[in-house]
């Protein structure tokens, strides 16, 4: 969305790192401890104009979200969470203060819980690998709410194709106009719709109920709206629920409920036994999906695939299941993921 000086456009931080603290976990579903993964140095680009594919090592935060090394001017690198659900790049208030970044325009921030006017800072020369972006007006929020030094939003990646290789723990960035890399036979290719700048998948269902799906790498867990919850309840497919407290990037809190989805189908891939939190969080309102069953697909689901490619320019999502090399086209993915922290 465009920003105007006198009347800043709304900034939805759907899923941009809302912390989820379990108040009553489902029996037998304690969250596993996340392993620390060292960051690999970025591979050099083959061309200085940023048109070549470039592979970066990524890390995993304690909240299971993916981070990549980002430099700001001559400083860094700092670990920023990669968030395909955010239209804007965010920086922690503490890092902005340490770097003495100058003030930018005030932004209206629509978080999970509230609407706030948040000061921005001007981030000069933000660099990801060999790619450098000019001045970015980034909202500055508390690190304790973000869960990292910052978040890398669609504004930094919108003309790129992003490939997450969970098996190799790498992220590849390339211009969307480049030819796609060949994957093993059996990959799943889904054509998405663009909805207010987000990629929305329509070939999806939860326990037989059709849903709209937004791919959100900034969310640790998967979140469904109340329209989906009601639809599952009418079909008698809603399992036992338990309360969970959500905290937004601005520090607001509210209680949701979560349950176990027995089957989430994305294209022809099945994800089994995945916890889903149910709440009408603000992203569903921003995307006008309050009255339609919808799902924010978080990292707990995405990391079950070997690879995930998100192409905003061409509106395509590619999925490589662990069985794709065996020519499987309908793969069941067993999920041991538990609720922890969401977008």
C-alpha positions in Angstrom: 0.0 0.0 0.0 1.1 3.6 -0.7 2.1 5.9 2.1 1.0 9.5 2.2 2.7 12.1 4.3 -0.4 13.7 5.9 -2.4 10.5 6.1 -0.2 7.4 6.3 -1.7 4.3 4.8 -2.5 1.4 7.2 0.3 -1.0 7.9 -0.9 -4.5 8.6 1.6 -6.5 10.5 -0.5 -9.6 10.2 1.4 -12.3 11.6 4.4 -10.1 12.0 5.6 -11.7 15.1 2.8 -12.0 17.6 4.2 -13.9 20.5 2.1 -16.9 21.6 2.3 -17.9 25.1 0.6 -21.2 26.0 -1.7 -20.9 28.9 -3.1 -24.4 28.7 -1.3 -26.8 26.3 -3.0 -29.7 24.8 -2.2 -33.0 26.5 0.9 -34.6 25.0 1.7 -31.6 22.8 4.5 -29.9 24.6 6.5 -27.7 22.3 10.0 -29.1 21.4 13.1 -27.1 22.1 14.4 -25.4 19.0 18.0 -26.1 18.1 20.3 -23.2 17.4 21.6 -23.2 13.8 24.8 -21.2 13.0 24.5 -18.6 10.3 26.5 -19.3 7.1 28.2 -16.4 5.3 26.3 -15.2 2.2 27.5 -16.7 -1.1 28.9 -14.0 -3.4 26.7 -13.0 -6.3 28.0 -13.8 -9.7 27.0 -10.3 -11.0 27.2 -7.0 -9.2 23.8 -5.8 -10.5 21.8 -8.1 -8.2 20.3 -10.1 -11.1 21.9 -13.4 -10.2 20.5 -16.0 -7.8 22.1 -15.7 -4.4 22.0 -18.2 -1.6 22.2 -17.2 2.0 22.5 -19.4 5.1 19.7 -18.8 7.5 19.3 -19.3 11.3 16.5 -20.5 13.4 15.4 -18.3 16.4 14.2 -19.9 19.6 10.7 -19.3 18.4 11.3 -21.4 15.3 11.2 -18.5 12.8 13.8 -18.1 10.0 16.4 -15.4 10.2 18.9 -14.1 7.7 22.0 -11.8 8.2 21.2 -8.2 7.3 23.7 -5.3 7.3 22.8 -1.7 7.8 25.3 0.7 6.3 28.7 -0.4 7.7 27.2 -2.2 10.7 26.1 -5.7 11.2 25.2 -8.3 10.3 22.0 -8.6 12.4 19.6 -11.4 12.3 16.2 -10.3 10.8 13.2 -12.6 10.6 12.0 -13.3 7.0 8.3 -12.4 7.0 6.3 -12.9 3.8 3.2 -11.8 5.7 4.4 -8.2 6.3 4.3 -5.5 3.7 7.0 -3.5 5.6 10.4 -4.1 7.0 10.6 -3.6 10.8 13.6 -2.8 13.1 13.9 -3.1 16.8 13.8 0.1 18.7 17.0 -0.9 20.6 19.0 -1.4 17.4 17.7 1.8 15.8 18.8 3.7 18.9 22.2 2.0 18.9 22.8 2.9 15.3 21.4 6.4 15.9 19.0 6.2 13.0 17.2 9.4 12.1 13.4 9.7 12.4 11.1 9.0 9.5 7.4 9.4 8.9 4.9 8.2 11.4 3.0 5.0 10.3 -0.4 3.7 11.2 0.3 0.2 12.3 -2.5 -2.5 12.3 -1.1 -5.2 14.5 -2.8 -8.4 15.7 -4.6 -6.6 18.6 -4.9 -2.9 17.9 -4.3 0.1 15.6 -1.4 2.3 16.6 0.6 5.3 15.3 4.2 4.1 15.4 7.3 6.3 14.7 9.6 5.0 11.9 13.3 5.4 11.5 15.2 5.8 8.2 17.3 2.7 7.6 20.1 3.6 5.1 21.6 1.0 2.9 20.0 -2.1 4.2 21.9 -5.0 2.6 20.9 -8.7 2.2 23.8 -10.6 0.8 25.0 -8.5 -2.2 21.7 -6.7 -2.6 21.4 -3.2 -1.1 18.2 -1.2 -0.7 18.0 2.6 -0.3 16.5 4.4 2.6 13.6 2.4 4.1 11.2 4.0 6.6 10.9 1.2 9.1 8.6 1.1 12.1 10.7 0.8 15.3 9.2 -1.6 17.9 10.5 -3.3 21.0 12.8 -6.2 20.4 11.1 -8.2 23.2 7.8 -8.1 21.1 9.5 -8.7 17.8 11.6 -11.6 18.9 14.6 -10.5 16.8 16.7 -7.5 15.7 14.1 -6.8 13.0 11.9 -8.3 10.3 12.4 -8.4 6.6 9.1 -7.6 4.8 7.8 -7.7 1.3 9.0 -4.2 0.6 12.5 -5.6 0.5 11.6 -8.7 -1.4 8.6 -8.0 -3.6 10.4 -8.1 -6.9 12.2 -11.2 -6.0 11.6 -15.0 -5.9 12.4 -16.5 -2.5 13.2 -20.1 -2.1 13.4 -21.6 1.4 15.4 -24.9 1.4 14.6 -26.3 4.8 16.6 -29.5 4.2 19.8 -27.5 3.5 19.0 -24.6 5.8 19.4 -22.1 3.0 17.4 -19.2 1.5 17.9 -18.3 -2.2 16.9 -14.8 -3.5 16.6 -14.2 -7.3 14.8 -11.8 -9.5 11.3 -13.0 -10.2 11.8 -12.7 -14.0 14.6 -15.3 -14.0 13.7 -18.8 -15.0 12.8 -21.1 -12.1 15.2 -23.8 -11.0 14.2 -27.3 -11.9 13.1 -29.4 -8.9 12.7 -33.1 -8.5 9.7 -34.6 -10.2 6.6 -34.5 -8.1 6.8 -30.9 -6.9 3.5 -29.1 -6.3 2.9 -25.8 -8.1 0.1 -23.6 -6.9 -1.1 -20.5 -8.7 -2.0 -17.9 -6.1 -4.2 -14.8 -6.2 -2.9 -11.4 -5.1 -5.1 -9.9 -2.3 -4.0 -6.5 -1.1 -0.4 -7.4 -1.9 -0.5 -10.8 -0.3 -0.4 -14.2 -2.0 -3.6 -16.1 -1.3 -3.9 -19.8 -2.1 -7.4 -21.1 -2.9 -6.6 -24.7 -3.6 -6.7 -25.7 0.0 -8.8 -27.2 2.7 -8.9 -28.0 6.4 -10.5 -31.3 7.4 -12.6 -31.1 4.2 -13.6 -27.4 4.6 -12.3 -25.2 1.7 -10.2 -22.3 3.0 -8.2 -19.3 1.7 -4.6 -19.6 2.7 -2.0 -16.8 3.2 1.6 -18.0 3.3 3.2 -16.3 6.3 6.8 -17.1 7.1 6.8 -14.5 10.0 4.3 -16.6 12.0 5.6 -19.5 14.1 2.2 -21.1 14.2 -0.8 -21.4 11.9 -3.8 -19.3 12.7 -7.4 -19.8 11.5 -10.3 -17.3 11.6 -13.5 -17.9 13.5 -15.4 -18.5 10.3 -13.2 -21.6 9.8 -13.8 -22.6 13.4 -17.5 -22.3 13.1 -17.5 -24.2 9.8 -15.5 -27.1 11.3 -17.8 -27.1 14.3 -20.9 -27.4 12.1 -19.3 -30.3 10.4 -18.4 -31.8 13.8 -14.8 -31.8 12.8 -13.5 -29.4 15.5 -11.5 -31.3 18.1 -10.9 -30.3 21.8 -9.8 -26.8 22.2 -7.5 -25.0 24.7 -6.9 -21.3 25.4 -3.7 -19.6 24.2 -2.6 -16.0 24.8 -1.5 -13.9 21.9 0.8 -10.9 22.1 1.1 -8.6 19.2 4.3 -6.7 18.1 2.9 -3.6 19.9 2.5 -5.6 23.2 -1.3 -6.0 23.1 -2.7 -9.3 24.3 -5.8 -11.3 23.8 -6.9 -14.9 24.2 -7.5 -17.3 21.4 -8.3 -21.0 21.2 -6.4 -23.7 19.5 -7.1 -27.2 18.4 -5.6 -30.0 16.3 -6.4 -30.0 12.5 -6.3 -33.6 11.4 -5.7 -32.8 7.7 -4.6 -29.5 6.0 -4.5 -30.0 2.2 -2.4 -27.5 0.1 -2.7 -28.4 -3.5 -2.1 -32.2 -3.4 0.1 -32.2 -0.3 -1.5 -33.2 3.1 -0.3 -32.0 6.4 -1.5 -34.2 9.3 -2.2 -33.3 12.9 -1.2 -29.7 13.0 -2.2 -27.4 15.9 -4.2 -24.3 14.7 -5.0 -21.3 16.8 -8.4 -19.7 16.1 -9.0 -16.0 16.4 -10.2 -13.1 14.2 -6.9 -11.4 14.2 -6.6 -8.1 12.3 -5.0 -9.6 9.1 -8.3 -11.3 8.3 -10.1 -8.0 8.6 -7.5 -6.3 6.4 -7.8 -9.0 3.8 -11.6 -8.9 4.0 -11.7 -12.6 5.1 -13.6 -12.3 8.3 -16.7 -14.0 6.9 -14.9 -16.6 4.8 -12.9 -19.6 6.3 -9.2 -18.6 6.1 -5.9 -19.6 7.4 -2.5 -17.9 8.0 -0.1 -20.7 7.2 2.9 -20.4 9.6 6.4 -21.8 9.9 5.2 -24.9 11.8 3.5 -26.0 8.6 6.0 -24.7 6.0 9.1 -26.3 7.5 7.5 -29.7 7.0 8.4 -29.3 3.3 11.9 -29.8 1.9 11.5 -26.6 -0.1 9.1 -23.7 -0.4 9.3 -21.1 -3.2 7.3 -17.8 -2.9 7.1 -15.7 -6.1 5.1 -12.5 -5.5 5.6 -11.1 -9.0 4.3 -14.2 -10.8 1.9 -15.2 -8.1 3.2 -18.8 -7.7 4.0 -21.0 -4.8 6.0 -24.2 -5.2 6.2 -26.9 -2.6 8.6 -29.8 -2.5 7.6 -32.6 -0.2 10.0 -35.0 1.4 8.7 -37.7 -1.0 8.9 -35.7 -4.2 12.1 -37.4 -5.2 10.1 -40.6 -5.1 7.6 -39.2 -7.6 4.9 -38.8 -5.0 2.1 -36.4 -5.8 0.0 -36.8 -2.7 2.2 -36.8 0.3 1.2 -37.0 4.0 3.4 -34.9 6.2 3.4 -35.9 9.8 3.6 -32.8 12.0 5.1 -32.8 15.5 4.8 -29.0 15.6 3.3 -27.4 18.7 2.0 -23.9 19.4 4.6 -21.4 20.4 4.9 -18.0 18.7 3.0 -16.5 15.8 3.3 -13.8 13.4 
